[in-house]
Amino acid sequence: MPIALIILLLLISAQQTLATCIGASEDSNQQVASPVESLSQIDAVVDKALTAGNIPGAVVLVGHQGCVVFEKAYGNRSVEPTVEAMSLDTIFDLASLTKVVATTPSVMVLLQQGKLRLDDPVVKYIPAFAQRGKATITIRHLLIHYSGLPADLRLSKRRRYTAKAILTKIYQIKPVASPGTRFIYSDLGFIVLGKIVERVSGKTLDRFAQQNIFSPLMMNSTRFLPRSLGLNLIAPTEWRKDGRIMRGEVHDPLSAKLGGVAGDAGLFSSARDLAKFCQMILNQGRLDEAEILKSEIVGEMTSPQSPRGKEDIRGFGWDINSTYSSPKGSYFSSRSFGHTGYTGTSLWIDPETQTYLVILTNRVHPNGKGNVKELRQEIADIVGAAFKPSVKDLSSSVSLETSHRDSAVTFK
């Protein structure tokens, strides 16, 4: 075969891989022949972060109108104790992305099954939670981080805690604000949500999410307790005090004490798996033949649900416009939503332009000192600018202010 023909076939193959369409909805435009030229600017942003030592490596994936239009691995997934190159199939500790990829959709599945209501008090499912004035906190309050629970637990470094002891401390904790009055991003609230999923379904959060979300979406590299997927594909995080590197074990201290399965953290996944999840959300709950959520529930989950008049605007689980929203950059629309994870992971999804951005890094490797704030913002600006709506489209879109309303979900 002539060399020129071989090169041409390789180029076509690479282009088709880059523009793979993942379960696009019937209404989406799938005429994506090649990635938008401006997305190549992502290379320089990631290279700057690598040179500065802010990350050991990264995987960046961009989806637009049902197709993956940019997908690239950078740097290394491991630098200590050995150097390993980053690959597209690397599996990352998602940290707080667990809240929106596992916990929130699990609650939404139970909602559409009629097994719980958003305005049910938490004590209906966990009576012990009523202690110290928490009887009026609802599932809704937990999902939007307006429960009044503190952000985290203060634990003695000298003590060893069992999972039961951790949960007891959470159920006994005193709120720092009245429900519905103050936005406090709380890991504790999502740990409680994970236990509600368990109480209502009779299955642990990992089993419920696997059966109702990950397996139907064929997210085969996504799970809690991921060692069975093979340690060689999992990006390591920090060194432990006992001299071992953390790999395939959750980085989050509370989730670790709860056995690695918790509503706040513990999920591991790859970029391509998260692309399937993001496309399912953009498709209003469906991907190919799998229906995970009804379109009405996706709409409520990803629209403003914070109490009227509050500056920090959240959906159910998802961030829309709050003190944590810097990863959305300057160009994603007011309808966009996303989330981040402490280990260096983030998702941002824009239904206005049918675009999503997945950034996966293990910025805490090897010493916990990496920083991805600038990286997230700069990549989001590149992606958001590449696909920002035209002036005509913007004039017809619903603004955040006009769409923001009191929480009033009608699902029972």
N, C-alpha and C positions, 0 to 999 in steps of 0.2 A: 504493500500500500504506500503511495507517495507520502513523503513527510508533510507536505503542505496540507493534504487531506486529513492526516492524523491530527495535526495542530488544530484544524478547523473543527473536527469532531470533538476534541477536548474542550475547545472554547464553548461550543454549543452545549456540551454536557455540563460544564461549570455554570453557564448561565441558567440552564434549566433547574439545576440544584438550588441556585440562589433565589430563583423566582418560584419556588414550589408553592402551590396553592394548598392550604390546609382547611378543608371543610368550609369553603366559602359559601355564604348564603346565596340564594338564587338572585338576589337583587344586587350583589356586589359586582363590580367591574373587574374581570379577571384578565384584562388585556395588559398585564404587566410583563413587558418583554425584557426589561433589564432594570437593574437598580437605578434609582435617581442619582445622577452624577454627584450631587452635593453630599451624599452620604459618605463618600470617600474621605470627607473631612474628619470623620470619626477616628480614622487611623491616627491622625496627629494628636488628637485629644487623649487617646489611650496611651500613645507613646510617651506623651508628656507625664502622665501619671506613673507610668512604668519607670521612667528616668528619675523621677522625684522619689521613687521608693514608696509611693502611696499604695500601690497594689503589686502583688507578684505577677498577676495575669488577669485576664478577663475574657468573657464571652459576651458579645453584643449581638442581639437579634432584633430586627425591625420587621414588622408585618404591616401591610397596607392593602386594603380592599381584598382581603382573603388570601393574599400571597406573602410569603417570606421574601422580602426584597433586599435584605442585608443580613448576613450571618457570618461572623468571623471570630476566631479565637486568637488571643494575644498573649505573649509572654509565657509564664510558667504557672502550672497549678500547684507545684511544690518547689520550694527552694531549700528547705531543710527537712530532714537530714540529707535528702538527695534532691537533685534537680530533675524535674519532670516537666516536659512541655505541656502547655495547655492544649486541650482538644475540644472540638464542638460538643462531644458527648460527655464532657466532664459533669459530674454531679456535685451540686453545692448544698451546703447547709443554708437553707432559706431564712433562718431566724424568724423575724416577725412577718414575713410573707405567709407564714403558716396561718396567720389570722384570716387572710382573705382567700387563700387557695384551699384551705382545709376546713377551718372552723366556721367561718361565716357561711359558705355554701352548704355545709352540713346542717346548720340551723335552718337555712332557707328550704332545704329539702324536707325537713321535718315540718316546717310551716306549711308547705304546699300539700303535705300528706295529712294535714289537719291534726297533727299530734301535739302541737303547741301553738300558742298565740304570742305575738310580740309584746303585748301589754300584760301578759301573765307575770305576777311577781316571782322572783327567783325562788322564794321560799316554798312555792307550790311544788317544786321539784327537789329542792335541797333545804329542808326545814332548819338545819343547823345554821344556815346563812342569816337567819333573822336576828342574830345576836348584835347588840350594840347599835340599834337603830337602823337596821338595813331591811326591814320588812317591806318597805314600799319600793325598793329597787326592782325594776323590771328587766326582762330580757332586752327590750328596746334600749334602755339606758346603758346596758353593757355593750351592746353592738355599736353605739355611737360615742362611747367614751364620755358620757355625761352621767355616770352612776354616782359620782362622788367618792369612789374608791381611790386610795392612793395609787401611785404609779407602780410601786414594787414593795416587796417586803424587806425590812431591815433584819438581817440574820446575823447572828454571832459567828465570826469566822472560827471560833474555837469549838463550836458544837457541830455534831453531825446530825442531820435531820432525816427522818424517814419521810416517805411520801405522805403517809397519814398525818404526820406532824405538820407538814407544810400546808396541807389542806385545812387542818384544824385551825392553824394560825390565820389563814385567809378568811375562813368562816367567822372567826372571832374578831377580825380587824374592825377598827372604828373608821367610819367614813370621814373624809376631810371637808366634804361639802354636801349640801342637800341634793338629792337626785334632780337632774334636769337644769341645774343652775350654773354649772361650771365644767368646762372641757378639761379633763385630765386624762391624758393617754395612759391607759392602765393595762399592764400585763395581767394583773390579778383578775380583772373583769373577764378576760378571754380564757384564762384558766378555768374560771367558773362556767363559762359557756361550754367549754369542752366537757366538763362534768355533766352539764345538763344534757348534752347530746348522748352521753353514756346512760344517764338515768332514763331518758325518754325512749331511746332506741333499744336498750338492753345490750348494746355493743360498745366496745371502746372506740374512742374517736378515730384511731388509725384504721380499725376494721370497717367502721361505718363509711369513712371517707373513701377508702379503697373500693368498697363495693358499690357506692352510689355516685362517685365522681371519677376517680382515677382509672379504674378498670373500664367503665363504659367509654371513656375518652381515649383509651389505649395509651395512657401516660405510664408507660412501663418502667420508667426510670424515676418514678415519684413514689416516695413512701417515708414513713417514720421508720426508725431503726433500720437503716439502709445497708447494713453490712452484707446482706445476701446478694446485693447487686455487684459486689466486688470492690474491695478497698482500692484497687489500682485506679478506678475511675472517679473516686471521691476526692474532692479537693480538701486538703488538710487545713486546720485552723491553727490554734496556738499550742505551744508546749504546755504540758501539764506539770504540776509541781513534782510529780514522781518521775519526771524525766522522759515521759512518752509524749509523742505528738498526738494531738486530737485528730482523729480521722475516722469518719463514720460514726462518731458519737456527737451528740448535740453540744453546741458551744454555750447555749444559754444556761446559766446556773440553776434557775428554778425548774426548767424543763428537765434538766439532768437529774435533779433530786426527785422528780416525779417519774423517773424511769425512761425519759426520752420521748414520751407521748404526752403532749399537753396542748391546750388551746392557744397558747401564746407563741410557742416555738417548738421545733423538733422535726419539721418536715424537710426532706431533701429532694432536689429535683434538678433537671437539666433544662437548658434553654429551649430546645425543641418541644419538650413536654409542656413547658409554660406557654409556648406559642399556641399549642392546642387549646389550653385553658383560656387564653386571651381571646382566641377566635370564637370559642364557645360563648363567651360573654358578649362579643360583638354580634354574634348570630342570635342573640336573645335567648340563650339557654340551650342551643342545639349545636351539634357537630356531627355532620354526616347523618347516620341513623340514630344517634344517641340524643335523647332529650334529658338533660340534667335538671333544668329549671324551666318553669313557664316564663314566657316573655314578660308578663306583668310583674313577676317577682324580681326578675333581673332589672326591670325598670325602677322598681322601688329601691332595690338594694344599692343601685348606683346613682341615685338622685339624692339631693339634699334632704337630710332627715333630722338635722340639729334643731333644737327648739328655736322658734322665731326670735329674731333679734340678736342671735349669738354670732360673733365674728368667726369663730372656728366652725367651719361647715364640713360635716361628715355624712357619708352615706352609711349603710349598714356594713361595718367593717372598713369600708374604703374611705380614703382621704380624698376630699374634693378641693377644699380651699381652707387651709389651716396653717398653724405655725410649722407644720411638718411638710408643707407643699413645695418646697424649693425644687425637688426633683422634676417637677412638671415643666420647668423652664418658662420661657416667655411667650411661646407660640401655640402650645396646646390649648384647645378651646375651653371655655368655661364649663362645658359639659364633661370634660375629661376627669378621670379619677385614677388613683394609683395607691401604691404603698411601698414601703422600704423595709429592709431587714438589716439588723445591726452588723452582721458579718460582711456587708457590702453588696447586698442584693437589692434590686428594685424592679417594679413594673409600673408602667403608665399606659393607660388605654384611653383613646379618644373616639367616641362614637360619631362625633361630628365629621371626622375625616376617615373613619374606619381604619385607624392606625393604632398600633401598639408598639411599645419599646420594652425590651427585656435587657437588663444589665445585670450580669452575674459576676461578682468578684469574691475572692476570699481575702478581703483587705486586712483581716485580723491575723493573717499568716505572715511571718511566724511569731511575731511578738506583740500583736494586738495594737500596733501603732499606726496602721494605715489610715487613709482618709479619702473618701470618695465624694464628698460634697460637691466640689468643683467639677469633677468628672461627670456626675449625674446631670448637673445643670447644663454643662456645655454640650453633652450629647443630646439632651432633650431639646436644646435650642436648634441644633442641626436638624434633627428629625422633625420637630414641630414646624420649622421654617420650610422644610422641603415639601410638606403636605398641608400647609395652612390653607384654610378655605379662601376662595376668592371674595372680593368685596360683596358681590351679589349673594354668595352663600352666607356671608356673615350677617347681612341685613335681614335674612330670613330665619336666622337661628334664634333660639330662645336664650336670653341672657340668664346668668346665674341669679341675679336679683329677682327677675320676674318668675323664675322657676322655683325659687326657694319658698318653702311653705312649711307650715306646722307638720309634724309627724302625724300621719293619719292613714296608715295602711288599712286597707279594707279586707285583706285576707284573714280568714278565720280558721 
